[in-house]
Amino acid sequence: MLTILGFVMIATFLALIMTKKMSPMAALILIPALFCLLVGKEAHLGEYVLKGVGDLAPTAAMLMFAIIYFGVMIDVGLFDPVVRGILRFCKADPVRVVVGTALLAAIVSLDGDGSTTFMITVSALYPLYRRLKMSLVVMTGVAATANGVMNTVPWGGPTARAATALKLDAGDIFVPMVPALATGLVAVFLLAYVLGRRERKRLGLLTLDDAGAATERPAPGRTAGEPVLAAATGGFGARVRTTVLRTAALRTAKARPAVAVGGSGGSVPAGTATGGAAPGTDGSAPAGTATGGAAPGTDDFQGLDPHRATLRPKLYWFNAALTVALLVLLVLQTLPIPVLFLLGAATALTVNFPHMPDQKARIAAHSENVLNVSGMVFAAAVFTGVLTGTGMVEHMARWLVDSIPDGLGPHMGIVTGVLSIPLTYFMSNDGFYFGIVPILAEAGAAHGVGALEIARASLVGQALHMSSPLVPAVYVLVGMAKVEFGDHTRFTVKWAVLTSLVVLAAGLLYGII
C-alpha cells in the first residue's frame, strides 16, 4: 500500500506542477501533507517535517550564502572576462548562442555548485536570449543538462555520496567514469547544436559586421525583404518582440530610405522598428526607423553591463584569489561547505563594499533569489520528510529491487544505471545514494557484480537529476530566467534522459559498467 501511495504522490505532484495547477512550493507542501493523512500518520506530520527541515537546513544555508557570494562576485566583475569570451564566440548566431550556453555552464560547473553555474550562465546570457527572441527554455534546458553531467565531479556531491554509502574511494569511482561522462558532455554539445539550428531556422540569423552593426539574414522560406523585424523597447536587455508590418507600412518602408539610429552605443539594422505607435502613423518613427534603447549591436552582446557601478577592477585579483581559495577549501573539505560560504560571503562583502549602505544594497539585490531558493528548500523538506518518514521510499525501493528478474542479476550494473535515471529525479541524492544504492549493491554482490560497478552506474542519472523538483538549484535557474518550472520540465526531461542513456551506453561500450 505504501508503495502505491508513494508512486501516486509523486505522480500527483508532477502532474499538478506541469499543468500549472499549483505552484511548486505549494505542491511540495500540500501534496505530501495530504498523503500523510491518507497513510494514517497525520499525527507524525510535524515530526516528519521538522526532521526533513533539519536535514536540509545546512543545504539551505549553503545556498543562501553561495548566492550572496557569487552574486557579489558577478557584481564586482570577476566573471566578466569569461563571459566576454563566451559572448564573442556566440556573436548573434542562435547556434553559437546555444552551444555557448552549454560551454559556459560546463566550465562554471567545475566548482561543483549548481546554483553558481546557473547564476553566472543566466546573468550572462539572459539579455542575449531576450534580444534575439530565442526560447528561454532552451537556455534553461541546456544549462541544466550540462550541469548535470558535470555534477559528477568528486566534490559535486553524487560521487562522494556513492563512495560514502558503499565505503569506496571517490577517485576509484570517478576516474574510470571520465570517458563515459566526457561522451555525455559531447552529447550535450550536439544537443545544443541541434537546438541552436532549430532556433536559427525559426528566427533567422543575425550577424555583426565589421562596424558592429547587426544585419538580419532571413530564415529559410523567408525572403530578405519580408519585414519580420526586431522591435526593442527600453534599455539594454529589454523585452524584444517581433512585429510583422502591414502591407501599407511595407509600401511606406520601400518608399523611404532605411535609417539606423544607435542607442546606448549600439547600432540597429536598417529596417528595424521599435514599440509604441504603429509605424507610419502619427507620433511614431517612420517605417524602417529604429528608436529607443540599445540596439543589437556590439555593446548589446556583452551580457553584463561593463559600466555598472558595482565593478571593482582594482580588487580583481583579490576576488580571484579568494574564489580560488574557497574552491580549494571546498575540495579539501577543510570546513563544512555552509561555513565556508558563510565566511566567504562575509569577506567578499566587507572588502568590496566596506560601507554599510553598499553592503545592504548588495544583499537586497540578491534577496529575491535567496528567498526563492531557501523557501523551495524548506518546502522540499516537507516532501522528502513525509516520503522518508512514512516509509514510502523504503517500500518503493524494495519493490523495485524485488521486481528485477533473476536473469538480470549478472547485469545489475546496467539495471542500476537505468534505475538511476528516474530515481534520482524523484528523490534527493541523499535518499538515492544512502537508501537505494546499498540495496542495489547487495543484489549485485549476490550475482558477482562489484560495488565499484554499481557506484559508477549510479552516476548515470545525474543529467536528469539537476532538473528534479527536489533540487534547490533548479529554482535559481528558472527563477532568474523567468521560466515556468512546468515549461522547463516538459522541455528538458526528454533531452536529459537521452543524455543519461548516452552516458550509460558509453559506459557499456568502454567496459566501465
VOGU-3710 file (C-alpha; in Angstrom, 3 decimals, decimal comma):
1> mltilgfvmi> 0,000/0,000/0,000  2,794/2,425/0,893  4,489/1,606/-2,410  1,389/2,533/-4,402  0,753/5,685/-2,391  4,386/6,750/-2,839  4,210/6,498/-6,614  0,772/8,160/-6,686  2,049/11,041/-4,536  4,979/11,661/-6,870
11> atflalimtk> 2,764/11,400/-9,958  0,211/13,798/-8,453  2,890/16,313/-7,600  4,413/16,224/-11,099  1,008/16,417/-12,803  -0,016/19,483/-10,798  3,167/21,459/-11,400  3,469/20,511/-15,076  -0,135/21,514/-15,752  0,412/24,677/-13,663
21> kmspmaalil> -2,497/23,888/-11,370  -0,290/24,595/-8,358  2,993/26,356/-7,778  5,948/24,064/-6,985  6,246/25,483/-3,469  2,582/24,906/-2,649  2,627/21,423/-4,199  5,763/20,427/-2,287  3,986/21,283/0,958  0,320/20,400/0,476
31> ipalfcllvg> 0,565/17,165/-1,531  2,753/15,273/0,998  0,635/16,626/3,859  -2,469/15,171/2,170  -0,822/11,805/1,551  0,462/11,691/5,114  -3,194/11,934/6,114  -4,151/9,157/3,675  -1,451/6,904/5,108  -2,964/7,455/8,539
41> keahlgeyvl> 0,127/9,063/10,065  -1,126/12,622/10,331  -0,142/12,673/13,996  3,507/12,381/12,946  3,377/15,070/10,232  5,122/17,657/12,405  7,842/15,179/13,283  8,437/14,276/9,638  8,536/17,918/8,527  10,927/19,005/11,275
51> kgvgdlapta> 13,182/16,039/10,516  13,203/16,998/6,830  13,872/20,652/7,637  16,706/19,670/9,946  18,274/17,502/7,262  18,074/20,228/4,609  18,883/23,251/6,778  22,645/23,052/6,014  21,806/22,931/2,289  19,569/25,981/2,623
61> amlmfaiiyf> 22,299/27,862/4,490  24,888/26,877/1,907  22,686/28,054/-0,974  21,781/31,321/0,740  25,375/32,367/1,286  26,579/30,871/-2,018  24,043/33,049/-3,846  25,256/36,116/-1,964  28,938/35,255/-2,513  28,740/34,548/-6,220
71> gvmidvglfd> 26,229/37,336/-6,696  28,798/39,736/-5,285  31,493/38,206/-7,498  29,272/38,781/-10,534  28,574/42,338/-9,382  32,265/43,216/-8,977  33,215/41,771/-12,378  35,140/38,610/-11,519  33,496/36,572/-14,276  33,321/39,319/-16,903
81> pvvrgilrfc> 36,385/38,101/-18,894  34,938/34,580/-19,189  31,537/35,951/-20,121  33,002/38,284/-22,741  34,949/35,421/-24,281  31,838/33,242/-24,497  29,763/36,083/-25,936  32,410/36,928/-28,524  32,155/33,313/-29,606  28,349/33,462/-29,637
91> kadpvrvvvg> 28,079/36,695/-31,665  24,432/36,828/-32,766  24,086/33,344/-34,211  21,453/31,236/-32,384  23,557/28,099/-32,931  26,596/29,682/-31,306  24,493/31,116/-28,514  23,065/27,721/-27,524  26,451/25,989/-27,836  27,963/28,848/-25,829
101> tallaaivsl> 25,334/28,228/-23,153  26,454/24,612/-22,851  30,123/25,663/-22,824  29,681/28,344/-20,153  27,560/26,060/-17,965  30,098/23,229/-18,274  33,052/25,458/-17,389  31,418/27,069/-14,366  30,119/23,666/-13,201  33,685/22,715/-12,319
111> dgdgsttfmi> 33,124/24,419/-8,961  30,623/21,677/-8,105  27,793/24,062/-7,214  24,710/24,163/-9,432  23,443/27,467/-8,059  26,674/29,209/-9,037  26,545/27,740/-12,518  23,005/28,880/-13,129  23,527/32,359/-11,681  26,523/33,070/-13,911
121> tvsalyplyr> 25,051/31,457/-17,022  21,706/33,235/-16,790  23,239/36,592/-15,820  25,498/36,437/-18,871  23,129/35,073/-21,487  19,597/36,075/-20,482  19,807/39,537/-22,150  21,163/37,973/-25,328  18,383/35,374/-25,491  15,788/38,090/-24,977
131> rlkmslvvmt> 17,345/40,384/-27,545  17,464/37,635/-30,191  13,944/36,426/-29,293  15,310/32,961/-28,541  13,456/30,426/-26,417  14,431/30,746/-22,761  13,583/27,103/-22,044  16,354/26,181/-24,475  18,753/28,098/-22,252  17,497/26,514/-19,022
141> gvaatangvm> 17,337/23,019/-20,520  20,847/23,074/-21,980  22,354/24,666/-18,863  20,692/22,152/-16,518  21,714/19,148/-18,610  25,332/20,307/-18,966  25,498/20,973/-15,237  24,014/17,540/-14,519  26,813/15,774/-16,387  29,473/17,908/-14,714
151> ntvpwggpta> 27,826/17,464/-11,306  29,544/14,083/-11,081  32,927/15,620/-10,173  34,004/14,164/-6,802  33,366/17,444/-4,964  29,961/17,905/-6,620  28,062/15,529/-4,356  26,857/12,315/-6,078  30,269/10,675/-6,333  31,101/11,496/-2,726
161> raatalklda> 27,744/10,124/-1,584  28,191/6,899/-3,556  31,689/6,481/-2,118  30,455/7,058/1,426  27,446/4,772/1,103  29,485/1,868/-0,298  32,721/2,625/1,603  34,759/3,166/-1,543  37,308/5,724/-2,697  35,739/8,557/-4,696
171> gdifvpmvpa> 38,679/8,578/-7,103  38,203/4,884/-7,877  34,610/5,626/-8,811  35,091/8,834/-10,770  38,333/8,459/-12,731  37,291/5,342/-14,725  33,959/7,040/-15,483  35,611/10,062/-17,115  35,435/8,688/-20,718  31,715/7,915/-20,366
181> latglvavfl> 30,995/11,292/-18,768  33,033/13,047/-21,479  30,892/11,277/-24,074  27,818/12,533/-22,254  29,191/16,076/-22,374  29,789/15,706/-26,120  26,146/14,635/-26,399  25,138/17,844/-24,603  27,092/19,925/-27,126  25,495/18,017/-30,012
191> layvlgrrer> 22,100/18,637/-28,423  22,943/22,337/-28,105  23,926/22,411/-31,786  20,667/20,756/-32,861  18,548/23,066/-30,699  20,535/26,045/-31,977  19,880/25,017/-35,566  16,192/24,789/-34,744  16,260/28,280/-33,258  18,160/29,612/-36,274
201> krlglltldd> 15,571/28,091/-38,605  12,785/29,677/-36,596  14,347/33,122/-36,197  16,824/33,591/-38,987  20,412/34,669/-38,335  21,797/37,962/-37,098  25,437/38,648/-37,821  27,698/41,508/-36,770  29,573/43,282/-39,495  32,948/44,929/-39,005
211> agaaterpap> 31,316/48,196/-37,966  29,401/46,459/-35,208  26,023/46,822/-36,902  23,590/43,946/-36,736  22,309/42,639/-40,031  19,410/40,237/-40,327  19,596/37,236/-42,613  16,255/35,694/-43,475  15,407/32,263/-42,190  14,786/29,536/-44,776
221> grtagepvla> 11,492/30,172/-46,537  11,594/33,925/-45,836  12,730/36,484/-48,377  15,180/39,159/-47,461  12,566/41,847/-47,988  9,959/40,251/-45,739  9,510/42,627/-42,818  9,880/40,417/-39,755  11,598/42,990/-37,613  13,132/43,024/-34,163
231> aatggfgarv> 11,484/45,678/-32,034  13,397/46,639/-28,908  11,913/48,921/-26,300  13,650/50,260/-23,229  17,293/49,830/-22,366  19,766/47,008/-22,611  18,209/43,598/-22,191  14,684/44,966/-22,539  11,791/42,941/-23,883  12,090/42,079/-27,534
241> rttvlrtaal> 9,161/41,371/-29,767  8,628/40,514/-33,428  6,414/42,764/-35,496  5,093/41,937/-38,931  4,322/45,180/-40,726  1,100/45,545/-42,604  1,067/45,865/-46,388  0,619/49,635/-46,256  3,554/50,009/-43,886  5,659/47,825/-46,160
251> rtakarpava> 4,936/50,099/-49,088  5,920/53,068/-46,923  9,158/51,351/-45,965  10,009/50,701/-49,594  9,374/54,330/-50,449  11,680/55,676/-47,744  15,378/55,095/-47,151  16,209/52,890/-44,217  17,610/54,761/-41,248  19,705/53,237/-38,471
261> vggsggsvpa> 19,669/55,099/-35,181  22,018/53,954/-32,426  21,161/53,817/-28,759  23,486/53,170/-25,845  26,373/52,923/-28,170  24,770/50,170/-30,217  23,628/50,134/-33,815  20,459/48,941/-35,449  19,939/47,241/-38,785  18,135/49,212/-41,377
271> gtatggaapg> 14,512/48,380/-41,269  14,183/47,919/-37,539  11,230/49,400/-35,710  10,612/49,869/-32,031  7,463/49,769/-29,976  4,934/52,497/-29,499  2,522/53,610/-32,177  2,356/51,630/-35,354  4,935/52,515/-37,971  3,748/55,122/-40,372
281> tdgsapagta> 1,153/56,589/-38,012  1,263/59,943/-36,308  3,530/60,120/-33,309  5,811/57,266/-34,347  9,002/56,791/-36,224  8,559/56,072/-39,900  8,798/52,521/-41,058  12,353/51,418/-41,286  13,475/53,671/-38,439  14,710/52,442/-35,100
291> tggaapgtdd> 14,448/54,486/-31,946  14,817/53,888/-28,256  17,128/51,644/-26,244  20,225/49,798/-27,148  20,110/48,042/-30,445  21,543/44,653/-31,139  24,989/45,902/-31,955  28,314/45,076/-30,389  27,571/46,545/-26,972  24,317/44,613/-26,714
301> fqgldphrat> 26,020/41,265/-26,521  28,202/41,886/-23,505  25,574/40,292/-21,249  26,841/42,067/-18,136  26,882/45,864/-18,100  30,564/46,839/-18,454  29,917/50,200/-16,800  27,912/49,098/-13,750  28,691/50,954/-10,545  29,468/47,783/-8,599
311> lrpklywfna> 32,597/46,911/-10,586  35,801/46,697/-8,536  38,645/46,374/-11,082  41,322/47,212/-8,508  40,189/44,252/-6,395  40,005/41,793/-9,300  42,975/39,677/-8,248  41,922/39,683/-4,613  38,488/38,392/-5,601  40,027/35,820/-7,916
321> altvallvll> 42,366/34,592/-5,154  39,501/34,495/-2,652  37,375/32,418/-5,031  40,209/30,001/-5,833  40,940/29,601/-2,126  37,266/28,966/-1,438  37,065/26,298/-4,142  40,258/24,615/-2,905  38,883/24,500/0,630  35,625/23,090/-0,736
331> vlqtlpipvl> 37,504/20,265/-2,456  39,664/19,586/0,594  36,577/19,741/2,824  38,544/21,670/5,422  35,311/23,057/6,882  31,638/22,267/6,225  30,513/23,824/2,939  27,886/26,124/4,545  30,541/27,519/6,891  32,946/28,166/4,004
341> fllgaatalt> 30,331/30,065/2,004  29,240/31,989/5,093  32,821/33,138/5,714  33,407/33,776/2,016  30,266/35,901/1,635  31,102/37,978/4,717  34,673/38,550/3,477  33,599/39,450/-0,060  31,008/41,940/1,162  33,353/43,569/3,689
351> vnfphmpdqk> 36,303/44,012/1,322  34,416/45,017/-1,828  31,740/47,130/-0,177  33,182/48,486/3,102  30,338/50,987/3,591  27,232/49,646/5,297  24,680/51,131/2,819  26,520/49,466/-0,073  26,520/46,115/1,714  22,803/46,386/2,400
361> ariaahsenv> 22,195/47,271/-1,243  24,078/44,192/-2,464  22,239/41,896/-0,057  18,924/43,431/-1,102  19,813/42,999/-4,771  20,130/39,238/-4,301  17,434/38,813/-1,661  14,788/37,652/-4,146  16,938/34,723/-5,264  17,870/33,924/-1,662
371> lnvsgmvfaa> 14,241/33,914/-0,557  13,010/31,870/-3,509  15,690/29,208/-3,181  15,642/28,897/0,604  11,846/28,769/0,514  11,930/25,962/-2,031  14,489/24,054/0,046  12,274/24,098/3,110  9,219/23,234/1,012  11,146/20,279/-0,433
381> avftgvltgt> 11,942/19,288/3,167  8,220/18,644/3,709  8,096/16,396/0,640  11,224/14,407/1,463  10,374/14,286/5,171  6,979/12,700/4,535  8,275/10,428/1,786  11,005/9,106/4,073  9,242/9,238/7,421  6,183/7,282/6,320
391> gmvehmarwl> 8,405/4,564/4,841  7,266/5,176/1,263  10,820/5,477/-0,057  11,916/2,221/1,548  8,877/0,311/0,273  9,302/1,742/-3,227  12,996/0,798/-3,277  12,337/-2,718/-2,052  9,558/-3,178/-4,611  11,855/-2,032/-7,426
401> vdsipdglgp> 14,663/-4,373/-6,362  12,312/-7,314/-5,861  10,844/-6,679/-9,326  14,204/-7,277/-11,012  14,109/-10,719/-12,688  16,748/-13,189/-11,538  18,050/-13,350/-15,093  19,165/-9,708/-14,822  21,188/-10,342/-11,679  24,538/-10,580/-13,513
411> hmgivtgvls> 23,666/-7,271/-15,221  22,989/-5,263/-12,078  25,329/-2,529/-13,343  23,020/-1,877/-16,288  19,965/-2,171/-14,055  21,422/0,356/-11,617  22,218/2,765/-14,440  18,689/2,551/-15,824  17,076/2,887/-12,386  19,270/5,859/-11,501
421> ipltyfmsnd> 17,558/7,941/-14,187  14,034/8,031/-12,698  15,047/7,504/-9,078  17,448/10,449/-8,886  14,679/12,578/-10,383  12,006/11,515/-7,917  14,141/11,726/-4,792  17,114/13,562/-3,360  20,668/12,367/-3,890  20,837/11,525/-0,198
431> gfyfgivpil> 17,762/9,315/-0,447  19,035/7,541/-3,548  22,678/7,023/-2,606  22,187/6,221/1,052  18,835/4,435/0,784  18,713/2,607/-2,543  22,268/2,201/-3,879  23,315/-0,035/-0,930  20,308/-2,280/-1,658  21,278/-2,475/-5,323
441> aeagaahgvg> 24,873/-3,216/-4,307  23,698/-6,106/-2,127  21,667/-7,529/-5,000  24,652/-7,124/-7,325  27,034/-8,807/-4,893  24,787/-11,877/-4,822  25,410/-12,203/-8,583  29,101/-11,332/-8,578  28,762/-7,679/-9,565  31,233/-5,481/-7,659
451> aleiaraslv> 30,322/-2,436/-5,619  32,540/-0,212/-7,805  30,492/-1,063/-10,887  27,266/-0,297/-9,030  28,683/3,012/-7,782  29,748/4,094/-11,278  26,411/3,109/-12,769  24,608/5,123/-10,105  26,064/8,332/-11,581  24,303/7,849/-14,905
461> gqalhmsspl> 21,095/9,663/-13,973  22,675/12,950/-12,876  21,939/14,676/-16,194  18,236/14,394/-15,345  18,646/14,861/-11,610  19,602/18,535/-11,955  16,097/19,289/-13,278  14,384/17,461/-10,421  11,859/19,498/-8,425  13,752/18,355/-5,330
471> vpavyvlvgm> 16,971/20,105/-6,410  17,006/23,641/-4,973  19,428/24,977/-7,593  16,927/24,431/-10,408  14,721/27,112/-8,873  17,616/29,556/-9,139  17,770/28,690/-12,839  14,087/29,027/-13,701  13,610/31,994/-11,375  16,398/34,092/-12,868
481> akvefgdhtr> 15,410/33,066/-16,404  11,731/33,874/-15,701  10,670/30,447/-16,972  7,804/28,431/-15,508  9,082/25,288/-13,831  6,483/23,185/-15,650  7,624/24,524/-19,025  11,242/23,775/-18,135  10,315/20,242/-17,079  8,324/19,434/-20,211
491> ftvkwavlts> 11,154/20,650/-22,427  14,152/19,297/-20,549  13,193/15,827/-19,326  13,354/14,077/-22,694  16,752/15,561/-23,577  18,198/14,871/-20,134  17,003/11,256/-20,254  18,608/10,873/-23,685  21,887/12,288/-22,349  21,812/9,881/-19,395
501> lvvlaaglly> 21,256/6,950/-21,759  24,251/8,104/-23,826  26,407/8,055/-20,668  25,137/4,558/-19,858  25,769/3,305/-23,400  29,281/4,815/-23,362  29,976/3,138/-20,017  28,983/-0,208/-21,513  30,953/0,395/-24,690  34,134/1,319/-22,805
511> gii> 33,716/-1,588/-20,387  33,319/0,745/-17,381  29,899/-0,587/-16,372
//
